[in-house]
């Protein structure tokens, strides 16, 4: 079976949210899709829910995995996919009915375009527009600016080693984008809210403490040393040093002086990191 888009959903004990996610796939105005749910040995009723969707719509496929891990689940599902394009989607998030239609159209029109995503909203424990930084590859090395649910070609995925399975505690999508993209990659963000990111009190990335953040960021650096060595130069490192000194000065300054001290170095830093 050949389809245009494979929606890839890793799942682990997601029964409380899974129906909303799968319904958002079913409601797509673009109909040439398959949805592969890779279940990391759930112990709740996720399997029952998934099997009910397979029964009602044969475009859904269900894989049960004995081993756990978001990266493993995504890699396994993509290896078993038939789509020309891939859209990862977490089991508690949602996509707008027009997401696939609009993203596929862009990739079909522009063969140089490597990745498409859209404006987003937060929902659940927090409900508001998600203000995403503008994409820039060098910025991406410092902080992830593309959520996991972005559309790309499977042939491009196959040129990589997939999601790194050593990223078991989070940030696996950020690590993947660093490998998948480079400084010349063309990336497009649709100027419309087409993705909905659920905020839960127990969400993985929102609950990462400082120690774990440091550990995961170090792992990303170790996974991508050659890239960091290429894009993070001496000027970039010096700018961090300079800003740290200015911020230290702010702490000792009056409130009146703080505004100018803060704005000037941040503007200079922003200009620096946007240089390719």
C-alpha positions as CSV (number, residue, x, y, z in Angstrom):
1,X,0.0,0.0,0.0
2,X,1.3,3.4,-1.0
3,X,0.1,6.5,0.8
4,X,1.1,10.1,0.8
5,X,1.5,10.8,4.6
6,X,2.3,8.5,7.5
7,X,1.3,10.0,10.9
8,X,3.5,8.4,13.6
9,X,2.2,8.2,17.1
10,X,4.3,6.7,20.0
11,X,2.1,5.7,22.8
12,X,2.6,4.7,26.5
13,X,-0.3,4.7,28.9
14,X,-2.0,7.5,27.0
15,X,-5.6,6.3,27.3
16,X,-6.8,9.5,28.9
17,X,-5.8,11.6,25.8
18,X,-5.5,9.2,23.0
19,X,-9.0,9.5,21.6
20,X,-8.7,13.3,21.1
21,X,-5.4,12.8,19.3
22,X,-6.7,10.0,17.0
23,X,-9.9,12.0,16.3
24,X,-7.8,14.9,15.1
25,X,-6.2,12.6,12.6
26,X,-9.5,11.2,11.4
27,X,-10.8,14.8,10.9
28,X,-8.1,15.7,8.4
29,X,-9.4,17.3,5.1
30,X,-6.4,15.6,3.4
31,X,-7.4,11.9,3.3
32,X,-4.4,10.1,1.8
33,X,-2.8,9.1,5.1
34,X,-2.1,6.2,7.3
35,X,-1.6,6.5,11.1
36,X,0.7,4.1,12.8
37,X,0.5,3.9,16.6
38,X,3.5,2.4,18.3
39,X,2.6,1.2,21.8
40,X,5.5,1.0,24.2
41,X,4.0,-1.8,26.3
42,X,1.2,0.3,27.8
43,X,-0.5,-1.1,30.9
44,X,-3.7,1.0,30.7
45,X,-6.5,0.7,28.1
46,X,-4.5,2.3,25.3
47,X,-4.5,-1.0,23.3
48,X,-8.3,-1.3,23.4
49,X,-8.6,2.3,22.2
50,X,-6.1,1.8,19.4
51,X,-7.8,-1.5,18.2
52,X,-11.2,0.2,18.1
53,X,-9.8,2.8,15.7
54,X,-8.2,0.2,13.6
55,X,-11.6,-1.5,13.4
56,X,-13.5,1.6,12.4
57,X,-10.8,2.9,9.9
58,X,-8.3,0.7,8.2
59,X,-6.0,3.7,7.7
60,X,-5.0,3.2,11.4
61,X,-2.3,0.6,12.2
62,X,-1.3,-0.6,15.6
63,X,2.1,-1.9,16.6
64,X,2.8,-3.3,20.1
65,X,6.4,-3.1,21.2
66,X,7.9,-4.9,24.2
67,X,10.6,-2.3,24.7
68,X,10.0,1.3,25.8
69,X,11.2,4.6,24.5
70,X,9.8,7.4,22.4
71,X,12.7,7.2,19.9
72,X,12.5,3.5,19.6
73,X,8.7,3.8,18.9
74,X,9.1,6.5,16.3
75,X,12.0,4.7,14.5
76,X,10.0,1.4,14.5
77,X,6.8,3.0,13.2
78,X,8.6,4.9,10.5
79,X,10.5,1.8,9.4
80,X,7.1,0.1,9.0
81,X,5.5,3.1,7.2
82,X,4.4,3.4,3.6
83,X,4.0,7.2,3.3
84,X,6.0,9.6,1.2
85,X,5.9,12.1,4.0
86,X,6.2,11.6,7.8
87,X,4.4,13.5,10.5
88,X,5.3,12.6,14.1
89,X,2.5,13.3,16.6
90,X,2.6,12.7,20.4
91,X,-0.3,10.7,21.8
92,X,-1.7,13.6,23.8
93,X,-1.5,16.4,21.2
94,X,-3.8,17.4,18.4
95,X,-3.6,18.7,14.8
96,X,-6.0,21.1,13.0
97,X,-8.1,19.5,10.3
98,X,-6.2,21.4,7.6
99,X,-2.7,20.7,8.9
100,X,-1.8,17.8,6.5
101,X,-3.4,19.5,3.5
102,X,-1.5,22.7,3.9
103,X,1.8,21.1,4.8
104,X,1.7,18.6,2.0
105,X,0.9,21.3,-0.6
106,X,4.0,23.3,0.4
107,X,6.3,20.3,0.2
108,X,4.8,19.3,-3.2
109,X,5.4,22.7,-4.6
110,X,8.9,23.2,-3.4
111,X,11.3,20.3,-3.7
112,X,14.0,22.3,-1.8
113,X,11.8,22.7,1.2
114,X,12.9,20.2,3.9
115,X,10.6,20.8,6.8
116,X,7.1,22.3,7.4
117,X,5.4,23.2,10.6
118,X,2.9,25.8,11.8
119,X,1.9,28.3,14.5
120,X,0.7,26.5,17.6
121,X,-1.5,26.8,20.7
122,X,-1.1,25.4,24.2
123,X,-4.1,23.7,25.7
124,X,-4.9,21.7,28.8
125,X,-3.4,23.1,32.0
126,X,-2.5,26.2,30.1
127,X,-4.5,27.7,27.2
128,X,-2.8,30.4,25.1
129,X,-0.9,31.0,21.8
130,X,2.5,29.3,21.8
131,X,5.0,32.0,20.9
132,X,7.7,30.1,18.9
133,X,11.1,31.6,18.1
134,X,11.8,32.1,14.4
135,X,13.7,29.2,13.0
136,X,17.4,29.6,12.4
137,X,19.8,26.6,12.4
138,X,22.4,28.3,14.6
139,X,19.7,29.2,17.1
140,X,18.5,25.6,17.0
141,X,21.8,24.5,18.5
142,X,21.1,26.6,21.6
143,X,17.4,26.0,22.0
144,X,14.8,23.9,20.1
145,X,12.5,26.1,18.1
146,X,10.6,23.4,16.2
147,X,8.1,21.1,18.0
148,X,8.2,17.4,17.0
149,X,5.0,17.5,14.8
150,X,6.5,18.8,11.6
151,X,6.1,17.3,8.2
152,X,9.2,15.9,6.3
153,X,10.0,13.5,3.5
154,X,10.7,9.9,4.4
155,X,13.6,9.8,1.9
156,X,15.3,12.6,4.0
157,X,14.7,10.6,7.2
158,X,16.3,7.6,5.7
159,X,19.5,9.6,5.1
160,X,19.8,9.9,8.9
161,X,20.1,7.3,11.7
162,X,16.7,8.2,13.0
163,X,15.8,9.4,16.5
164,X,18.7,8.7,18.8
165,X,17.6,6.0,21.3
166,X,20.1,7.3,23.9
167,X,17.7,10.3,24.4
168,X,15.4,8.3,26.7
169,X,14.5,11.2,29.2
170,X,13.5,13.9,26.7
171,X,14.7,16.3,24.0
172,X,14.9,13.4,21.4
173,X,13.1,15.6,18.8
174,X,15.5,18.5,19.3
175,X,18.4,16.1,18.9
176,X,16.9,14.7,15.7
177,X,16.3,18.2,14.2
178,X,20.0,19.0,14.7
179,X,20.9,15.9,12.6
180,X,18.1,16.2,10.1
181,X,18.7,19.8,9.2
182,X,21.8,22.0,8.6
183,X,22.6,25.6,7.9
184,X,21.4,25.4,4.3
185,X,18.1,23.6,5.0
186,X,14.9,25.3,3.9
187,X,12.3,25.3,6.7
188,X,8.8,26.9,6.5
189,X,6.4,27.8,9.3
190,X,2.8,28.2,8.2
191,X,1.3,31.4,9.5
192,X,-1.8,29.8,11.0
193,X,-2.4,27.8,14.2
194,X,-2.5,24.2,13.0
195,X,-1.0,22.4,16.0
196,X,-2.2,22.0,19.6
197,X,0.4,21.1,22.3
198,X,-1.1,19.7,25.5
199,X,0.3,21.1,28.8
200,X,0.0,18.6,31.6
201,X,1.2,19.0,35.2
202,X,3.3,15.8,34.6
203,X,4.5,16.6,31.1
204,X,8.0,15.3,30.5
205,X,9.7,18.5,29.3
206,X,7.9,20.9,31.5
207,X,9.0,19.0,34.6
208,X,12.7,18.7,33.8
209,X,14.7,20.0,36.7
210,X,18.0,21.9,36.2
211,X,20.2,18.8,36.7
212,X,18.3,16.8,34.1
213,X,18.3,19.7,31.7
214,X,22.1,20.0,32.0
215,X,22.4,16.2,31.5
216,X,20.2,16.1,28.4
217,X,21.8,19.2,26.8
218,X,25.3,17.7,27.4
219,X,24.0,14.5,25.7
220,X,22.8,16.5,22.7
221,X,26.2,18.2,22.5
222,X,28.0,14.8,22.7
223,X,25.7,13.4,20.0
224,X,26.4,16.3,17.7
225,X,30.0,17.4,18.4
226,X,31.0,18.0,14.8
227,X,27.9,20.2,14.2
228,X,28.6,22.3,17.3
229,X,32.3,22.6,16.4
230,X,31.3,23.9,13.0
231,X,28.7,26.5,14.0
232,X,29.7,27.6,17.5
233,X,32.8,29.7,17.0
234,X,35.0,31.9,19.2
235,X,32.9,35.0,18.6
236,X,29.8,33.2,19.7
237,X,31.4,32.0,22.9
238,X,32.8,35.4,23.7
239,X,29.3,37.0,23.3
240,X,28.0,34.6,25.9
241,X,30.8,35.6,28.2
242,X,30.2,39.3,27.6
243,X,26.4,39.0,28.2
244,X,27.1,37.1,31.4
245,X,29.2,40.0,32.6
246,X,26.5,42.6,31.6
247,X,23.8,40.6,33.4
248,X,25.9,40.5,36.5
249,X,26.1,44.2,36.3
250,X,22.3,44.4,36.1
251,X,22.0,42.6,39.4
252,X,24.0,45.4,41.0
253,X,22.4,48.3,39.2
254,X,19.4,50.4,40.0
255,X,16.1,49.5,38.4
256,X,16.3,52.7,36.3
257,X,19.6,51.6,34.7
258,X,18.6,47.9,34.4
259,X,16.5,48.4,31.3
260,X,19.2,49.7,29.1
261,X,21.8,47.3,30.4
262,X,19.5,44.4,29.6
263,X,18.3,45.5,26.1
264,X,21.6,46.5,24.5
265,X,23.5,43.2,25.0
266,X,20.4,41.1,24.0
267,X,20.0,43.0,20.8
268,X,23.7,42.6,20.0
269,X,23.5,38.9,20.8
270,X,20.4,38.4,18.7
271,X,22.2,40.0,15.7
272,X,25.2,37.8,16.2
273,X,23.4,34.4,16.3
274,X,21.4,35.1,13.2
275,X,24.5,35.4,11.1
276,X,25.1,32.1,9.2
